[in-house]
Amino acid sequence: MATQSSPVNVGVIGFGMSAQVFHAPLISATKGLKLAAFVNRSGKTPAISAKYADVKVYESHNQLFQDKGIDLVVITTPNTLHYSLAKEALEAGKHVVVEKPFTVTFEEGIELAKLARQHSLVLSVFHNRRWDGDFQTVQKLVRAQSSTLGRLVSFESRFDRFRNFSKNGWRELGTAEEGSGMLYDLCSHLLDQALVLFGEPQYLTAHVSNQRQLANAPADDQFLVHLDYESGLRCTLGASMLARITAPRFRLMGMNGTFVKYGLDVQEDQLKSGLTPLDSVYGHESESSWGDIDTQMNVDSTTFHIKGKVDSERGAYNKYYENVLAAIRGDAPLEVTADQAAWVIHGIQLAIQSSKTGQRLSWKK
């Protein structure tokens, strides 16, 4: 097992898009972490050998859990397996990172959080989009809202795309109750960001549907979730697969002004192209993609009308794994906790219930 000075050995379960694009490159770029093993049912494929020739490959998760040299297990399997694999890993004495969404139910997430505490192990969920450059920029605006946009009344956050056909993947099969569909896939990110910014709402109202009506893609492919706060703020979170012209990624409206940001964070595309956080251009967004602000600011009893671009912060998914490492070594508190991630699942389950019943639901359990 790892000591304070030795590297933390990481085993990744799965070698799909999430493992290949996000986890393996980010782990490899984090000083103090060592990518030591994959679990892949097909064994050491040419794709693994080409990039990770020195990394062990197991064909079952049991082999990984029995490896006493593995300190941290990263789970990148279909959602329905997250709970059982995380539980087994914790019981085997491993620290655990689970790909989002954490679990299918709130109760499963809370149980895993308790189990991790009982074993004094780190359990986190890969809510990497807390380190999107645009979200980091929005965070700064929200924290300084009294001097930037004024009291916020509306926050809108969307993940839109256009794909009027099915890729026949597991996310497009099954039901929302089984963890399939866009609500679990994308709303988990948007809910996590909203809770980071504003905390728990009073009420949730949602509409979840299958807009494309494809025979081979029965899972939900559209959602609209409203979070209402005591202050009067309404957060609107949404996504659609039929947005050929996309809505803003973020739109914030306050008593003094508005901020609008189009386009997605650059890091996913950069990682797909082979860039990593070790590259100087990583996480930097072009000026043409920066958000627009139009607001009235008061400085020393003088009013200014400000209109223009807001520089995007540098995106930094690498900070997620840097923090997990620091938490394992006892050097810093964990930033994305299992309890936080469980409450995201609570919000998703409420959205399913609200959409089915047409009711506005209280957030508190």
Salt bridges, closest charged atoms under 4 A:
ASP67 OD2 - LYS56 NZ 2.61
GLU88 OE1 - HIS61 NE2 3.25
GLU99 OE1 - HIS23 NE2 2.82
GLU107 OE2 - LYS365 NZ 3.80
GLU111 OE2 - LYS87 NZ 3.53
ASP132 OD2 - ARG129 NH1 2.96
GLU156 OE2 - ARG251 NH2 2.86
ASP160 OD2 - ARG158 NE 2.74
GLU172 OE2 - ARG163 NH2 3.37
GLU172 OE2 - ARG212 NH2 2.75
GLU177 OE2 - LYS356 NZ 2.31
ASP185 OD1 - LYS100 NZ 2.67
ASP185 OD1 - ARG171 NE 3.46
ASP192 OD2 - ARG130 NE 2.83
ASP221 OD2 - ARG212 NE 2.87
ASP228 OD1 - ARG234 NE 2.77
ASP228 OD2 - ARG360 NH2 3.66
GLU268 OE1 - ARG129 NH2 3.07
GLU268 OE2 - LYS272 NZ 3.21
GLU285 OE2 - LYS261 NZ 3.14
ASP292 OD1 - LYS309 NZ 3.43
ASP294 OD1 - HIS305 NE2 2.71
GLU313 OE2 - LYS140 NZ 3.03
ASP339 OD2 - ARG117 NH1 2.65
